[in-house]
Amino acid sequence: MNYLRFIVIGLFLSSFFCATPIYADEESDSRMALYKKTSAVTDIPWEYLAAIDQYERQVHDDPKEGRVTAIEVDPMFWKGSDSQLPDVLFPDGWGEDGNGDNKVQINNDEDVLWSIGSYIKTYGTTKEDIKIALWNYYKRDLTVQTIMNTARVFRKFQTVQLTNRDFPLPTHANYSYRSTWGDARGFGGRRIHEGTDIFANYGVPVKSTTYGVVEMKGWNTFGGWRIGIRDIYNIYHYYAHLQNFSEDIKVGDIVQPGDVIGAVGASGYGPPGTSGKFPPHLHYGMYQDNGKNEWSFDPTPFLRKWERMAE
């Protein structure tokens, strides 16, 4: 099932990875209109509503027919017109009329967004209030962190249509790579290679391929100096064996395609200070989160596409 999901996700994401400037298309216009309308009446900043929807788009794939958002409410706790369960059995359930038609429908975007906005508002409207509300709703730390960070990205760029991508190395540099994902690895025990190695000279700049937030930075015995960035598609991008980091890059920073985050090296394979056991290269990995589990997949097809875009 994971491989099938990866294929679906790959087809979905590839439709967005185009070499065009930031723009607002018809779908994103419709989404933004709903987010901002709901924000105006619930006092919940639109970027949090957008980030919740963006997260659920990856968990549930595309929105269902006739809908703009992908948010799917647990029917066991929906007390709207579609519910067949007595309210007395589920006193904490929720569901409200968001479009004024005197119906509370679980498949209506305005009703769902209004209900979620109203639910969050019961906790308050500050960043910390919203974070608590999200944890009580999803019961998962990584989910809350992802939504909060995605909201920051949307707030900075003031759009949900962030489709630009970049190749992780300058295309004029001397580099080479092939698909090495899934190959056997012996260092650190028997395991598979969870990424693609891009061989290049020491010091070649390493760039962010995507919009996202720096989630991790530091040393790892296997990866050496490495950095992790989670994007708005619930994908974690892992850059390892770096020679160094960019001076101003730190955990929590928002990055965009092309931002330099470090340089190619050969660090790792032991305690800090070890290096040179293998030729200098960038290990680039991608990991998909589905709301329950996270797994690696082959980044090579994406690297090929981004390389063509950068050229």
N, C-alpha and C positions, 0 to 999 in steps of 0.2 A: 504493500500500500504506500510506503514511503517513496518508492521509486515512481509510482504512478502520480503521487502528489507532486514530486519534483518535476515531472514532465509537464503537468498542468501549470505549475508555478512558472516554469521556464518559458512556456508559451505566453503566459500572461505578462511576465516581466519584459520579455523581448519586444512586446508590442509598444512598451513605453520607452525603451532605451534608444531613443533617436537623437541624432546630432542636430538639435534645433535649440534656439534660445528658450528661456523660460516664457511660457505663454499660458493663457487661459482659454481652454477649448470649451465646447458647449457643455460637456459633462461637468468639468470643473466649475463652470459658471453656475450650473444648477446646484451643485453641492455647496458652493460658497453661499449661494442665496439662502439655502436651508440653514446652514450653520449660523449665518449672521442674523437671520430672522429669529432663530431659537435663542441665540445669545442675547438679543435685545429684550426678550420677555422673561428670561431666566437669570440674567446677570452672570452667566457662566461664559467666560471668554470663548469666542468662536474656535480658537485654535485647539482647545481641549476637546470640543465636540468633534472637530475634524480629525484629531489624532485618534479618538476612540473609533471612529468610522474607518480610518486608515488601518488600524490594527485589525479590526474585524474583517476587513477586505482580504487580508492574508489568511486569516483563520477559516473563513467561510467561502473564500474565492470571490467570484464576481457577485454583485448584487442580484437578487432574484428579479425575474421579469416584472416590469412595472414599477420597480423601485430605483431610487438614486443612491441610497445608502445601503450598506451591507450589514448593519447592526441587527443581530438576531437575539431577541429577548427570550429568556427561558419561559415557556408558556406556563410552567407550574407556578410562576409568581406574577403572572399578568392578570390583573383584575379588570380588564377592559371588556368591551362588548363581546369579544370573541371567546372569552373565558367561559368554560363550563364548570368551573370549580367554585364552590361557595366561598365568599370572602371570609367567613368565619373560620374556615380551615387554614387560610393563609393570610393572617392579619397584617403581615409585613409585605404583602404583595403590592404592586404598583402598576399604574397605567392611567394616562390622562388624555383628554381630548386636546390635540394640538392645533387643529385646523378649523375648529368651530362648527363641525357638522353634527355635533351631539352624538358622535360615535367614538369609541376608543378601540382602535384596531391595531393589532399586533404587527400587521404588514403595511401599515401606513407610515411613511417616513416622518411626517410632521408629528404624528402622535408618539412615535418611538423617540424622536429627538427631544420633544417637549418632556416626555416622561423621564428620560435620562437626565436632562437638564434640571428638572424639578427635584429628582432624587439627589443629585449632587448638591443642590442648593440647600437641602436639609442639613448638610454638614457645614455649609458656609461657602464663601466664594474666593477665599484666599488660596494660594498655591498649596499650602499644607492641608487645608480643608479638602481640596479637590483630590489630593494624593490619598488621604484617608478614605474618602468616598470610593475611589477606584479600588483600593485594596479590599474594602468590604464587599465590593461588587465582584471582583475577579479572584480574590484570594490567592494571588500569585505575585511575588515581588518583581520578577522579570517583566511581567506584563505591565505592571504599574510604571516601572522604570522606562520601558519602551514608549508607552503612551505619553508620559511626561516629557521625555526627550523629543519625541516627534512633534509635540505641541510647540516646543522651543524652536524647532526648525521652521515650522509653519509660521510662527510669529515673526521670525527674523526675515523670511523671504516674502511674507504676506501673500502666499499662494499655496495651493495643494498640488499644483502641476509642476513638479520638479523632475524633469525627465533627462536633463543633461547627464552625461557620463564621461569619464576620461580613462585612458590607459594608465596603469600605475607607474610607468617609466616614460621618459621623453622618447618619442618614436625616432628621433635622430641619433639616439645613443646606440652603442654596439651591444646588442642583447640577443638572446635566443631562448626559446622555450618550446615545450611540447606537453601533452597531457601526461602528468605523472600521478594524478589522483587515483587512489586505490592500489598503487604499487606497494610491495612489501617493504617494511623498514625494520632494521635490526637495532639501531641505537635506541636505548631506553626500553628494550623489550620488543617482542614481536607485536607489530601493529601495522596498520595501513597508512599510507601517506594521504593526509587530508588536505591536499592543496596542489597547486602547480608551482614548480620552481622556474623562475625567470633568471637566467644567468646573465650577469653584466659585471662591469668593472666596479671596483671599490669606489664609493663616493657618488655614484650616479643617483640623482634625486629620485625619491620615491614619493608618489602623489596619491592623494585620496581619489578614489574612482567614483565617489558618490556623495550625495548629501547625507549628513548624519551627525552623530555625536560621538566623540572619543569616549569609549567606555573603559578602556584599560590601556595602561602604558607601564613598561618596566621590563624586568629580566625574567626569563624562564630557562630552565636547564636545557630543554629541547629547542626552544625558539630563540634563545639569546635576547637581545634587545628587540622587543616586539610591541606592537600597538594594535588595538582592536577598535573598530568603528562600527556602530550599529546604524543601519539606514532606516528610512521610513517604510520599508517593505519587510520589516522584521528580519532582515538579513544581517548577520554579523560578518564583517570583513576583517580578516586577520593577516597582518603583515609581520613577517618574522626574519630573523638573522640580520637585523639592521646594524649598520656601522655606528649610527648615532640617530638622535631625534632632532627635529627642528627645535631651535632654542625656545620658541614661544608656544610650542604645542603642549597641552596639558589635558588631563582627564576632565571631561565636562565641556570641552570646546566644541563648538559647532563648526563643521568643515563642509566644503563644497568641492565638486570635481575640480582637480587641478591644484588644490592646496598642497604644498610640499610639507610632508610630515616627517621625513627622515632621509636616510641614504642607504644604498645597497652595501651590505657587509658580509661577514662570515662569522657572526657572533653566535654563541651558544655551545652546545655539545658538552656542557659541564658547568662549573661555577662561574660567576662573573669574572671576566678577564680572559676566559678561554676563547679562542677563535682560530680560524685557519685550517681546521681539519678537512674542510671541503672548499671548493672554489667559491668566491663571492657570488651570492645570488639572493633574490627576494623570494621567500616562500609566501605565496598568496593563497589564502583559503577563504571559502564562503560557507556559512552555516545558516540554515533556514530554521526559524522558530515557528511552530504551529500552534502556540498557546499551551501546549502540554510538554512537548519534547523539542530538542534541537539536534539537527544532524548536518553533517557536511555533504556537499555535492561538488561535482566537477566544475571548477570555475573557467576551464579553458574555452568553452563556447562563448562565454561572455567576454573574456579577454580578447578573443579574436574579433568580436564585434566592436568592442571599444577601441581596439587598435586601428581598425578601418575608419572609425569615426574620427580618431585623433589625426590620422594621416590626411 
